[in-house]
Amino acid sequence: MTKAELVYIALGLMFVFPGLMALWVGVRGSRWFFDSRSYNFLAKRLGWIGARITMVIVGLVLLAAAVLVIVDPMGIMKGA
C-alpha cells in the first residue's frame, strides 16, 4: 500500500466518522448534543426539528464526500 492510498483511506475516514455521528444525532435527536455550548445555537435558532434536519443533512453531505473519496471519479488515485 502506497502513502497516497493511506492518505485517501485516512481522508475517507475523516468524512465517515463525523458524518455517521451527525446522522445519528439528527435521527436520534440526542439531547446531550444539542444542549452542549457548541451546538445549542442550532436548537435556539432553528428549533428542535430544524436542528435535527440540519444535522441529518450535514451527515449525509459528509457521507457523500466520503463516497466521492472512495469512488475517486476524477481518477486521482490512478496517477499515484
MDTraj code that builds the backbone (N, CA, C; nanometers):
import mdtraj as md
import numpy as np

residues = "MET THR LYS ALA GLU LEU VAL TYR ILE ALA LEU GLY LEU MET PHE VAL PHE PRO GLY LEU MET ALA LEU TRP VAL GLY VAL ARG GLY SER ARG TRP PHE PHE ASP SER ARG SER TYR ASN PHE LEU ALA LYS ARG LEU GLY TRP ILE GLY ALA ARG ILE THR MET VAL ILE VAL GLY LEU VAL LEU LEU ALA ALA ALA VAL LEU VAL ILE VAL ASP PRO MET GLY ILE MET LYS GLY ALA".split()
xyz = np.array([
    [0.0853, -0.1173, 0.0000],
    [0.0000, 0.0000, 0.0000],
    [0.0902, 0.1241, 0.0000],
    [0.0607, 0.2151, -0.0890],
    [0.1427, 0.3349, -0.1008],
    [0.0982, 0.4410, -0.0002],
    [0.1815, 0.5423, 0.0137],
    [0.1482, 0.6519, 0.1044],
    [0.0230, 0.7265, 0.0585],
    [0.0073, 0.7405, -0.0724],
    [-0.1102, 0.8106, -0.1254],
    [-0.2378, 0.7342, -0.0928],
    [-0.2336, 0.6025, -0.1008],
    [-0.3515, 0.5235, -0.0665],
    [-0.3858, 0.5364, 0.0810],
    [-0.2841, 0.5400, 0.1660],
    [-0.3084, 0.5592, 0.3093],
    [-0.3703, 0.6958, 0.3376],
    [-0.3262, 0.7958, 0.2634],
    [-0.3833, 0.9301, 0.2802],
    [-0.5299, 0.9297, 0.2397],
    [-0.5641, 0.8610, 0.1309],
    [-0.7036, 0.8552, 0.0871],
    [-0.7905, 0.7777, 0.1854],
    [-0.7359, 0.6734, 0.2439],
    [-0.8113, 0.5999, 0.3452],
    [-0.8357, 0.6886, 0.4667],
    [-0.7324, 0.7593, 0.5105],
    [-0.7475, 0.8492, 0.6259],
    [-0.8466, 0.9610, 0.5943],
    [-0.8392, 1.0149, 0.4737],
    [-0.9320, 1.1211, 0.4338],
    [-1.0756, 1.0705, 0.4306],
    [-1.0945, 0.9506, 0.3783],
    [-1.2285, 0.8927, 0.3766],
    [-1.2834, 0.8723, 0.5163],
    [-1.1987, 0.8239, 0.6076],
    [-1.2426, 0.8036, 0.7463],
    [-1.2719, 0.9360, 0.8162],
    [-1.1995, 1.0410, 0.7768],
    [-1.2254, 1.1720, 0.8368],
    [-1.3612, 1.2265, 0.7949],
    [-1.4173, 1.1765, 0.6877],
    [-1.5520, 1.2139, 0.6484],
    [-1.6563, 1.1164, 0.7024],
    [-1.6208, 0.9894, 0.7117],
    [-1.7176, 0.8875, 0.7529],
    [-1.7572, 0.9032, 0.8994],
    [-1.6607, 0.9126, 0.9886],
    [-1.6930, 0.9162, 1.1318],
    [-1.7760, 1.0380, 1.1722],
    [-1.7377, 1.1596, 1.1336],
    [-1.8249, 1.2737, 1.1668],
    [-1.9602, 1.2674, 1.0964],
    [-1.9609, 1.2130, 0.9748],
    [-2.0874, 1.2004, 0.9023],
    [-2.1833, 1.1056, 0.9721],
    [-2.1307, 0.9922, 1.0182],
    [-2.2151, 0.8982, 1.0918],
    [-2.2638, 0.9572, 1.2234],
    [-2.1762, 1.0313, 1.2905],
    [-2.2163, 1.0931, 1.4178],
    [-2.3254, 1.1978, 1.3951],
    [-2.3076, 1.2812, 1.2939],
    [-2.4080, 1.3838, 1.2652],
    [-2.5405, 1.3206, 1.2249],
    [-2.5344, 1.2164, 1.1453],
    [-2.6559, 1.1468, 1.1045],
    [-2.7247, 1.0823, 1.2250],
    [-2.6478, 1.0207, 1.3103],
    [-2.7024, 0.9573, 1.4300],
    [-2.7665, 1.0603, 1.5230],
    [-2.6984, 1.1726, 1.5427],
    [-2.7519, 1.2786, 1.6297],
    [-2.8809, 1.3350, 1.5721],
    [-2.8841, 1.3543, 1.4401],
    [-3.0034, 1.4100, 1.3779],
    [-3.1216, 1.3151, 1.3820],
    [-3.0974, 1.1883, 1.3570],
    [-3.2068, 1.0913, 1.3558],
    [-3.2540, 1.0626, 1.4975],
    [-3.1598, 1.0472, 1.5870],
    [-3.1941, 1.0109, 1.7241],
    [-3.2418, 1.1303, 1.8064],
    [-3.1953, 1.2500, 1.7718],
    [-3.2344, 1.3693, 1.8464],
    [-3.1729, 1.3739, 1.9846],
    [-3.0440, 1.3491, 1.9920],
    [-2.9739, 1.3394, 2.1202],
    [-2.9698, 1.4742, 2.1918],
    [-3.0255, 1.4770, 2.3110],
    [-3.0256, 1.5996, 2.3907],
    [-2.8852, 1.6411, 2.4321],
    [-2.7987, 1.5431, 2.4612],
    [-2.6641, 1.5759, 2.5065],
    [-2.5884, 1.6553, 2.4016],
    [-2.6194, 1.6340, 2.2760],
    [-2.5505, 1.7051, 2.1689],
    [-2.6032, 1.8473, 2.1554],
    [-2.7326, 1.8617, 2.1517],
    [-2.7913, 1.9934, 2.1306],
    [-2.7905, 2.0801, 2.2555],
    [-2.7664, 2.0224, 2.3719],
    [-2.7552, 2.1010, 2.4941],
    [-2.6135, 2.1507, 2.5184],
    [-2.5176, 2.1038, 2.4400],
    [-2.3800, 2.1499, 2.4577],
    [-2.3677, 2.2952, 2.4121],
    [-2.2650, 2.3624, 2.4606],
    [-2.2454, 2.5028, 2.4253],
    [-2.2254, 2.5234, 2.2757],
    [-2.1544, 2.4318, 2.2145],
    [-2.1180, 2.4488, 2.0732],
    [-2.2370, 2.4413, 1.9786],
    [-2.3363, 2.3591, 2.0112],
    [-2.4476, 2.3375, 1.9183],
    [-2.5826, 2.3809, 1.9727],
    [-2.5829, 2.4453, 2.0871],
    [-2.7073, 2.4939, 2.1461],
    [-2.7730, 2.6008, 2.0578],
    [-2.6909, 2.6762, 1.9849],
    [-2.7453, 2.7815, 1.8990],
    [-2.8330, 2.7240, 1.7876],
    [-2.8020, 2.6022, 1.7417],
    [-2.8843, 2.5418, 1.6370],
    [-3.0276, 2.5213, 1.6845],
    [-3.0407, 2.4658, 1.8039],
    [-3.1743, 2.4399, 1.8569],
    [-3.2475, 2.5712, 1.8870],
    [-3.1739, 2.6736, 1.9290],
    [-3.2378, 2.8027, 1.9591],
    [-3.2822, 2.8744, 1.8323],
    [-3.1985, 2.8707, 1.7291],
    [-3.2304, 2.9442, 1.6056],
    [-3.3286, 2.8707, 1.5146],
    [-3.3073, 2.7403, 1.4996],
    [-3.3870, 2.6647, 1.4033],
    [-3.5002, 2.5857, 1.4665],
    [-3.5014, 2.5788, 1.5964],
    [-3.5989, 2.4946, 1.6639],
    [-3.5478, 2.3516, 1.6694],
    [-3.6142, 2.2693, 1.7482],
    [-3.5695, 2.1319, 1.7686],
    [-3.5721, 2.0515, 1.6383],
    [-3.6810, 2.0594, 1.5647],
    [-3.6942, 1.9832, 1.4400],
    [-3.5973, 2.0362, 1.3338],
    [-3.5844, 2.1663, 1.3236],
    [-3.4922, 2.2252, 1.2259],
    [-3.3478, 2.1873, 1.2532],
    [-3.3096, 2.1818, 1.3796],
    [-3.1732, 2.1426, 1.4153],
    [-3.1482, 1.9964, 1.3811],
    [-3.2478, 1.9129, 1.4034],
    [-3.2322, 1.7711, 1.3698],
    [-3.2223, 1.7515, 1.2194],
    [-3.3036, 1.8218, 1.1437],
    [-3.2987, 1.8124, 0.9979],
    [-3.1635, 1.8624, 0.9464],
    [-3.1144, 1.9713, 1.0041],
    [-2.9844, 2.0249, 0.9651],
    [-2.8737, 1.9236, 0.9895],
    [-2.8766, 1.8567, 1.1035],
    [-2.7732, 1.7582, 1.1335],
    [-2.7824, 1.6367, 1.0413],
    [-2.9025, 1.5971, 1.0040],
    [-2.9172, 1.4865, 0.9084],
    [-2.8576, 1.5267, 0.7735],
    [-2.8833, 1.6481, 0.7298],
    [-2.8293, 1.6962, 0.6025],
    [-2.6771, 1.7036, 0.6078],
    [-2.6236, 1.7552, 0.7176],
    [-2.4776, 1.7623, 0.7337],
    [-2.4173, 1.6217, 0.7306],
    [-2.4812, 1.5282, 0.7989],
    [-2.4325, 1.3911, 0.7987],
    [-2.4335, 1.3292, 0.6603],
    [-2.5403, 1.3519, 0.5857],
    [-2.5483, 1.2978, 0.4500],
    [-2.4451, 1.3604, 0.3570],
    [-2.4203, 1.4896, 0.3731],
    [-2.3190, 1.5570, 0.2904],
    [-2.1798, 1.5011, 0.3215],
    [-2.1496, 1.4806, 0.4492],
    [-2.0193, 1.4254, 0.4854],
    [-2.0034, 1.2820, 0.4355],
    [-2.1083, 1.2031, 0.4431],
    [-2.1007, 1.0670, 0.3915],
    [-2.0879, 1.0659, 0.2386],
    [-2.1520, 1.1605, 0.1718],
    [-2.1369, 1.1715, 0.0264],
    [-1.9927, 1.2097, -0.0093],
    [-1.9326, 1.2958, 0.0691],
    [-1.7921, 1.3317, 0.0462],
    [-1.7020, 1.2101, 0.0655],
    [-1.7324, 1.1275, 0.1641],
    [-1.6547, 1.0054, 0.1851],
    [-1.6690, 0.9105, 0.0671],
    [-1.7883, 0.9002, 0.0131],
    [-1.8098, 0.8139, -0.1031],
    [-1.7321, 0.8666, -0.2230],
    [-1.7286, 0.9978, -0.2406],
    [-1.6512, 1.0552, -0.3508],
    [-1.5024, 1.0266, -0.3362],
    [-1.4536, 1.0273, -0.2133],
    [-1.3123, 0.9949, -0.1919],
    [-1.2873, 0.8479, -0.2253],
    [-1.3793, 0.7617, -0.1870],
    [-1.3613, 0.6187, -0.2095],
    [-1.3776, 0.5839, -0.3577],
    [-1.4788, 0.6396, -0.4227],
    [-1.5060, 0.6075, -0.5639],
    [-1.4021, 0.6689, -0.6558],
    [-1.3519, 0.7872, -0.6220],
    [-1.2498, 0.8576, -0.6986],
    [-1.2923, 0.8802, -0.8429],
    [-1.3972, 0.9618, -0.8655],
    [-1.4488, 0.9796, -1.0012],
    [-1.3538, 1.0529, -1.0946],
    [-1.2605, 1.1306, -1.0399],
    [-1.1671, 1.2053, -1.1249],
    [-1.0423, 1.1229, -1.1579],
    [-1.0309, 1.0055, -1.1000],
    [-0.9167, 0.9195, -1.1301],
    [-0.7863, 0.9686, -1.0729],
    [-0.7911, 1.0359, -0.9600],
    [-0.6708, 1.0902, -0.8991],
    [-0.5763, 0.9796, -0.8516],
    [-0.6334, 0.8720, -0.7982],
    [-0.5514, 0.7648, -0.7454],
    [-0.4819, 0.6843, -0.8556],
    [-0.5322, 0.6886, -0.9752],
    [-0.4696, 0.6128, -1.0853],
    [-0.3317, 0.6682, -1.1180],
    [-0.3163, 0.7982, -1.0968],
    [-0.1870, 0.8610, -1.1264],
    [-0.0862, 0.8425, -1.0141],
    [-0.1324, 0.8006, -0.8951],
    [-0.0401, 0.7876, -0.7816],
    [0.0319, 0.6548, -0.7840],
])
top = md.Topology()
chain = top.add_chain()
for i, resn in enumerate(residues, 1):
    res = top.add_residue(resn, chain, resSeq=i)
    for name in ("N", "CA", "C"):
        top.add_atom(name, md.element.get_by_symbol(name[0]), res)
traj = md.Trajectory(xyz[None], top)
